[in-house]
Amino acid sequence: MPVGKSAALPRTIDAVSRSLAPEKRETFLRALGQAVQGPELDAVFDTWWMEAMFDAVPGRARRLERTVAGRDLLRLPDTLEEEQS
């Protein structure tokens, strides 16, 4: 697998739950249990799935520190046309 890439985490409650640290897992399960079925539940799950994906790549704390400090940022193209030129 190329550097900086990680395998996609299955979008299941079990996969997300297993991927989170114990203290995050409890918060995730509590949030799921309190969310109303529909858009609210979908939003809770999406948020925690992304959290688990971010945690899956080693060095998250260091990456966050560098981002907040504005170091090693990549400029994203303003438009798709710019990306293709």
MDTraj code that builds the backbone (N, CA, C; nanometers):
import mdtraj as md
import numpy as np

residues = "MET PRO VAL GLY LYS SER ALA ALA LEU PRO ARG THR ILE ASP ALA VAL SER ARG SER LEU ALA PRO GLU LYS ARG GLU THR PHE LEU ARG ALA LEU GLY GLN ALA VAL GLN GLY PRO GLU LEU ASP ALA VAL PHE ASP THR TRP TRP MET GLU ALA MET PHE ASP ALA VAL PRO GLY ARG ALA ARG ARG LEU GLU ARG THR VAL ALA GLY ARG ASP LEU LEU ARG LEU PRO ASP THR LEU GLU GLU GLU GLN SER".split()
xyz = np.array([
    [0.0858, -0.1186, 0.0000],
    [0.0000, 0.0000, 0.0000],
    [0.0895, 0.1237, 0.0000],
    [0.0583, 0.2241, -0.0840],
    [0.1402, 0.3446, -0.0903],
    [0.1436, 0.4189, 0.0437],
    [0.2531, 0.4916, 0.0660],
    [0.2674, 0.5702, 0.1883],
    [0.1546, 0.6726, 0.1932],
    [0.0976, 0.6926, 0.3119],
    [-0.0091, 0.7900, 0.3295],
    [-0.1469, 0.7377, 0.2949],
    [-0.1555, 0.6137, 0.2539],
    [-0.2843, 0.5550, 0.2186],
    [-0.3214, 0.4520, 0.3240],
    [-0.4497, 0.4369, 0.3483],
    [-0.4953, 0.3326, 0.4385],
    [-0.6154, 0.2652, 0.3751],
    [-0.6377, 0.1422, 0.4146],
    [-0.7522, 0.0691, 0.3623],
    [-0.8792, 0.1326, 0.4146],
    [-0.9799, 0.1345, 0.3313],
    [-1.1081, 0.1914, 0.3729],
    [-1.1665, 0.1069, 0.4855],
    [-1.2206, 0.1742, 0.5823],
    [-1.2854, 0.1082, 0.6950],
    [-1.4286, 0.0772, 0.6541],
    [-1.4725, -0.0476, 0.6699],
    [-1.6120, -0.0783, 0.6352],
    [-1.7071, 0.0134, 0.7118],
    [-1.8122, 0.0542, 0.6475],
    [-1.9095, 0.1461, 0.7087],
    [-2.0130, 0.0657, 0.7865],
    [-1.9638, 0.0001, 0.8907],
    [-2.0523, -0.0757, 0.9784],
    [-2.0283, -0.0299, 1.1221],
    [-2.1297, -0.0451, 1.2056],
    [-2.1159, -0.0085, 1.3459],
    [-2.0063, -0.0908, 1.4111],
    [-2.0022, -0.2204, 1.3821],
    [-1.8991, -0.3064, 1.4411],
    [-1.7586, -0.2626, 1.4018],
    [-1.7366, -0.2318, 1.2731],
    [-1.6029, -0.1930, 1.2269],
    [-1.5596, -0.0617, 1.2904],
    [-1.6504, 0.0347, 1.2963],
    [-1.6164, 0.1636, 1.3570],
    [-1.5889, 0.1435, 1.5050],
    [-1.6739, 0.0700, 1.5729],
    [-1.6577, 0.0462, 1.7165],
    [-1.5228, -0.0190, 1.7480],
    [-1.4845, -0.1192, 1.6700],
    [-1.3561, -0.1888, 1.6913],
    [-1.2372, -0.0981, 1.6653],
    [-1.2539, 0.0005, 1.5787],
    [-1.1428, 0.0868, 1.5393],
    [-1.1176, 0.2030, 1.6344],
    [-1.2119, 0.2298, 1.7228],
    [-1.1978, 0.3429, 1.8147],
    [-1.1349, 0.3003, 1.9462],
    [-1.0628, 0.3924, 2.0085],
    [-1.0097, 0.3700, 2.1433],
    [-1.1277, 0.3521, 2.2387],
    [-1.1088, 0.2790, 2.3493],
    [-1.2202, 0.2508, 2.4405],
    [-1.2997, 0.3742, 2.4835],
    [-1.2311, 0.4854, 2.5156],
    [-1.3050, 0.6041, 2.5597],
    [-1.3870, 0.6650, 2.4466],
    [-1.3381, 0.6564, 2.3237],
    [-1.4146, 0.7050, 2.2088],
    [-1.5285, 0.6084, 2.1755],
    [-1.5027, 0.4803, 2.1905],
    [-1.6031, 0.3781, 2.1601],
    [-1.7293, 0.3998, 2.2443],
    [-1.7109, 0.4265, 2.3719],
    [-1.8259, 0.4495, 2.4606],
    [-1.9065, 0.5705, 2.4148],
    [-1.8375, 0.6770, 2.3763],
    [-1.9049, 0.7986, 2.3309],
    [-1.9780, 0.7719, 2.1992],
    [-1.9147, 0.6994, 2.1091],
    [-1.9752, 0.6617, 1.9807],
    [-2.1043, 0.5828, 2.0027],
    [-2.0984, 0.4796, 2.0841],
    [-2.2160, 0.3959, 2.1066],
    [-2.3276, 0.4733, 2.1767],
    [-2.2904, 0.5613, 2.2685],
    [-2.3909, 0.6436, 2.3366],
    [-2.4582, 0.7383, 2.2359],
    [-2.3783, 0.7999, 2.1489],
    [-2.4332, 0.8918, 2.0485],
    [-2.5263, 0.8178, 1.9525],
    [-2.4875, 0.6978, 1.9110],
    [-2.5743, 0.6181, 1.8241],
    [-2.7055, 0.5855, 1.8938],
    [-2.6965, 0.5485, 2.0203],
    [-2.8151, 0.5099, 2.0962],
    [-2.9116, 0.6242, 2.1200],
    [-2.8631, 0.7475, 2.1161],
    [-2.9479, 0.8636, 2.1430],
    [-2.9993, 0.9303, 2.0156],
    [-2.9427, 0.8936, 1.9003],
    [-2.9816, 0.9576, 1.7743],
    [-3.1131, 0.8999, 1.7226],
    [-3.1932, 0.9876, 1.6648],
    [-3.3197, 0.9481, 1.6043],
    [-3.2919, 0.8913, 1.4656],
    [-3.3621, 0.7824, 1.4313],
    [-3.3431, 0.7199, 1.3009],
    [-3.3683, 0.8211, 1.1897],
    [-3.2839, 0.8194, 1.0875],
    [-3.2963, 0.9115, 0.9747],
    [-3.1714, 0.9967, 0.9639],
    [-3.1853, 1.1211, 0.9200],
    [-3.0691, 1.2074, 0.8978],
    [-2.9820, 1.2262, 1.0226],
    [-3.0441, 1.2340, 1.1396],
    [-2.9654, 1.2526, 1.2624],
    [-2.8748, 1.1327, 1.2881],
    [-2.9293, 1.0134, 1.2764],
    [-2.8499, 0.8918, 1.2970],
    [-2.7417, 0.8803, 1.1902],
    [-2.7768, 0.9117, 1.0657],
    [-2.6781, 0.9082, 0.9567],
    [-2.5622, 1.0036, 0.9840],
    [-2.5929, 1.1230, 1.0331],
    [-2.4886, 1.2222, 1.0618],
    [-2.3976, 1.1754, 1.1746],
    [-2.4556, 1.1168, 1.2787],
    [-2.3744, 1.0648, 1.3901],
    [-2.2815, 0.9555, 1.3380],
    [-2.3355, 0.8636, 1.2603],
    [-2.2528, 0.7541, 1.2096],
    [-2.1436, 0.8068, 1.1172],
    [-2.1778, 0.8978, 1.0267],
    [-2.0776, 0.9537, 0.9349],
    [-1.9631, 1.0202, 1.0106],
    [-1.9968, 1.0967, 1.1133],
    [-1.8947, 1.1656, 1.1934],
    [-1.8001, 1.0657, 1.2575],
    [-1.8540, 0.9623, 1.3171],
    [-1.7700, 0.8649, 1.3866],
    [-1.6952, 0.7733, 1.2906],
    [-1.7497, 0.7470, 1.1728],
    [-1.6775, 0.6683, 1.0728],
    [-1.5530, 0.7460, 1.0292],
    [-1.5697, 0.8775, 1.0071],
    [-1.4533, 0.9597, 0.9700],
    [-1.3520, 0.9647, 1.0843],
    [-1.3987, 0.9760, 1.2069],
    [-1.3103, 0.9767, 1.3235],
    [-1.2267, 0.8491, 1.3265],
    [-1.2916, 0.7358, 1.3033],
    [-1.2205, 0.6077, 1.3028],
    [-1.1201, 0.6011, 1.1875],
    [-1.1567, 0.6558, 1.0707],
    [-1.0645, 0.6574, 0.9569],
    [-0.9426, 0.7442, 0.9875],
    [-0.9634, 0.8608, 1.0490],
    [-0.8507, 0.9474, 1.0844],
    [-0.7593, 0.8781, 1.1846],
    [-0.8177, 0.8078, 1.2800],
    [-0.7382, 0.7374, 1.3808],
    [-0.6614, 0.6197, 1.3221],
    [-0.7069, 0.5682, 1.2077],
    [-0.6439, 0.4501, 1.1479],
    [-0.5043, 0.4789, 1.0926],
    [-0.4757, 0.6051, 1.0631],
    [-0.3453, 0.6421, 1.0086],
    [-0.2575, 0.6896, 1.1247],
    [-0.1466, 0.6215, 1.1491],
    [-0.0594, 0.6608, 1.2610],
    [-0.0134, 0.8064, 1.2514],
    [0.0052, 0.8695, 1.3664],
    [0.0571, 1.0058, 1.3712],
    [-0.0487, 1.1141, 1.3644],
    [-0.1722, 1.0804, 1.3990],
    [-0.2803, 1.1783, 1.3869],
    [-0.2531, 1.3039, 1.4700],
    [-0.2121, 1.2876, 1.5928],
    [-0.1892, 1.4042, 1.6806],
    [-0.0854, 1.4980, 1.6191],
    [0.0213, 1.4422, 1.5651],
    [0.1256, 1.5235, 1.5022],
    [0.0715, 1.5939, 1.3782],
    [-0.0082, 1.5243, 1.2974],
    [-0.0673, 1.5865, 1.1780],
    [-0.1591, 1.7023, 1.2170],
    [-0.2389, 1.6834, 1.3206],
    [-0.3287, 1.7902, 1.3651],
    [-0.2508, 1.9113, 1.4140],
    [-0.1450, 1.8880, 1.4898],
    [-0.0618, 1.9986, 1.5392],
    [-0.0033, 2.0779, 1.4232],
    [0.0481, 2.0073, 1.3228],
    [0.1090, 2.0739, 1.2078],
    [0.0036, 2.1514, 1.1276],
    [-0.1160, 2.0971, 1.1165],
    [-0.2230, 2.1651, 1.0436],
    [-0.2637, 2.2926, 1.1149],
    [-0.2839, 2.2840, 1.2461],
    [-0.3222, 2.4016, 1.3241],
    [-0.2144, 2.5091, 1.3157],
    [-0.0880, 2.4660, 1.3117],
    [0.0231, 2.5607, 1.3026],
    [0.0438, 2.6120, 1.1599],
    [-0.0284, 2.5553, 1.0640],
    [-0.0159, 2.5997, 0.9255],
    [0.1078, 2.5485, 0.8557],
    [0.1636, 2.4377, 0.9038],
    [0.2847, 2.3814, 0.8435],
    [0.2505, 2.2624, 0.7546],
    [0.3263, 2.2478, 0.6480],
    [0.3149, 2.1335, 0.5563],
    [0.1762, 2.1188, 0.4959],
    [0.1101, 2.2311, 0.4689],
    [-0.0216, 2.2266, 0.4076],
    [-0.0077, 2.2131, 0.2572],
    [-0.1029, 2.1484, 0.1938],
    [-0.1043, 2.1348, 0.0489],
    [-0.2107, 2.2271, -0.0075],
    [-0.1760, 2.2964, -0.1145],
    [-0.2741, 2.3829, -0.1803],
    [-0.3617, 2.2953, -0.2685],
    [-0.4920, 2.3066, -0.2506],
    [-0.5861, 2.2342, -0.3338],
    [-0.6234, 2.3203, -0.4532],
    [-0.6491, 2.2570, -0.5673],
    [-0.6884, 2.3352, -0.6846],
    [-0.8196, 2.4088, -0.6581],
    [-0.8320, 2.5293, -0.7150],
    [-0.9538, 2.6080, -0.6984],
    [-1.0696, 2.5498, -0.7783],
    [-1.0376, 2.4893, -0.8926],
    [-1.1421, 2.4303, -0.9781],
    [-1.0906, 2.2997, -1.0356],
    [-1.1812, 2.2225, -1.0908],
    [-1.1396, 2.0993, -1.1578],
    [-1.0561, 2.1297, -1.2801],
    [-1.0838, 2.2418, -1.3486],
    [-1.0074, 2.2785, -1.4675],
    [-0.8618, 2.3042, -1.4312],
    [-0.8397, 2.3724, -1.3184],
    [-0.7030, 2.4000, -1.2741],
    [-0.6295, 2.2696, -1.2459],
    [-0.7014, 2.1729, -1.1886],
    [-0.6410, 2.0440, -1.1557],
    [-0.5982, 1.9701, -1.2814],
    [-0.6748, 1.9837, -1.3888],
    [-0.6478, 1.9106, -1.5118],
    [-0.5429, 1.9788, -1.5991],
    [-0.5091, 2.1058, -1.5743],
    [-0.4101, 2.1721, -1.6588],
    [-0.2692, 2.1375, -1.6214],
])
top = md.Topology()
chain = top.add_chain()
for i, resn in enumerate(residues, 1):
    res = top.add_residue(resn, chain, resSeq=i)
    for name in ("N", "CA", "C"):
        top.add_atom(name, md.element.get_by_symbol(name[0]), res)
traj = md.Trajectory(xyz[None], top)
